Amino acid sequence: MKQYMSYLKHVLRDVFTRKLSNQDASQIERDNLHLAVIFSLPLSIVEFGIFLIGAILFRDELFSHLPSLLSVFSCGLLCLASHLLTRRWAGKNIDRKKIRLLTGSLYWAFVIWGMTADVRHYMGGSQMIIFDTVQVCFAMILYLHPMHALLRVFFAYTVQFLVLFHIDKAKGMPAVNYYMFAVVVLIGYCVHYVRKLHELQHEQHMENMNQDLIYDSTHDHLTGMKNRLALRQDFSSFVGKRLYVIMADIDDFKQYNDNYGHAAGDQVLSAISRVTLELFGYDSVYRYGGDEFLMILEQERYENILDLLVVWENETERVRIGSLGEETVIQCSYGMSRGAADSEKDIRSLIKRADEKLYRKKKTRER
C-alpha cells in the first residue's frame, strides 16, 4: 500500500507540476484533432446503422420508439459533423487556439446531447447510461490536462444533477453514487494523460539520442570540429559558389607526441583547434585527419583572406601549452586554392590543390 501511494504521489506530481513545452502542448492538441478524425467517422457509421436497424425492427410501432431513434440519428449527425470539421483542419497549420475551440465545442456538443438523452431516460424511468458513456469515451480518446478535465467533468455532472434535482429532487440518483462515477471518469483522464506524458518523454529521449548519434558520427570529439563524414555531407552546400579552400597542419606535430606524450599532443591539437574555430567559424572548419585542418570559405564573405591567414598564423604562434614549456612556439602551415565549385568534383580538386600547396610550403620550410 505504501509503495502504491508513493507511485500515486509521483504520478500526481508529474501531472500537476510538469510544464509542457509549446512543442509538446501543440503535439497533444494536434493528436486530439487526429483522434477526433479517426474515431468520429466509425461512430457515425455505427449510429446511422443502429438507426436504420431500429427503424426496420420497430417499423410497426415507430412512433413509440421515435424519441430513441431520433436521439441515435442526431448522434450520428453529430459524429459526422465532428469528422468533417476535424478532418478539414487536421492537415493544416491551424492556430492552437482554434484547435482548442473546435475540440472544446465538440466536447460540449456531445455532453449536451448525452445530458438530453439521460434526462429523457430518467423521466421515463429507464437506466441513465448515455451521459456517462460520452464522458468515458472522451476520457479514453482525448488527452486533457487533469485540471481542465476536473473543471469540465464536475461542471457537466453538476449541471445534469441540478436538472435532475429540479425534476424530482434527484430522488432516483443518490449524489454520492452519482459523483463517484465522475471521479472514475476523472481518473481515466489522469491515466490517459500520464501515458501521453510518458510517450512524449520517450520520444524526446529517443530524439536526443538520435541527435547525439548524429553529432558523434559527424564531429571530432577532441577538437570539436566537423569530421570528413560531415564534409561529404556538406559538399552540396558549397556547389555553385566561389571558394577559398585552405589545408593547414601543425609543423613537426609528431615531436610533441614523441617527446612529451600523446596527452601533450592532444593539448596542442585542442588549442590550435580553438584558435582556428574562433577565426574561421564552426561551419567552415573540418578536422581532415591527424593534425590537418581544412577550411572551406565563400569568397564573397572573406575579402581579406590573406590578412586573416596572417592573423591565424600569429595567433597559433602565441599558443602556449604548460607541459611543453613557455619557450615552445607552435607553428602551423597552410596551403590555399581558390576557384568556382560548379560540382563536387571541383571541390575535391580544390582540396587536392590546397593540400599540394601545403606540402610544397612545408618542403620549402624544411630546406
Secondary structure, 3 states (H helix, E strand, C coil): CHHHHHHHHHHHHHHHHCCCCHHHHHHHHHHHHHHHHHHHHHHHHHHHHHHHHHHHHCHHHCCCCHHHHHHHHHHHHHHHHHHHHHHHHHCCCCCHHHHHHHHHHHHHHHHHHHHHHHHHHHHCCCCCCHHHHHHHHHHHHCCCCHHHHHHHHHHHHHHHHHHHHHHHCCCCCCHHHHHHHHHHHHHHHHHHHHHHHHHHHHHHHHHHHHHHHHHHHHECCCCCCECHHHHHHHHHHHCCEEEEEEEEEECCHHHHHHHHCHHHHHHHHHHHHHHHHHHHCHHHEEEEECCEEEEEEEHHHCCCHHHHHHHHHHHHHHCCCHHHCCCCCCCEEEEEEEEEECCHHHHHHHHHHHHHHHHHHHHHHHC
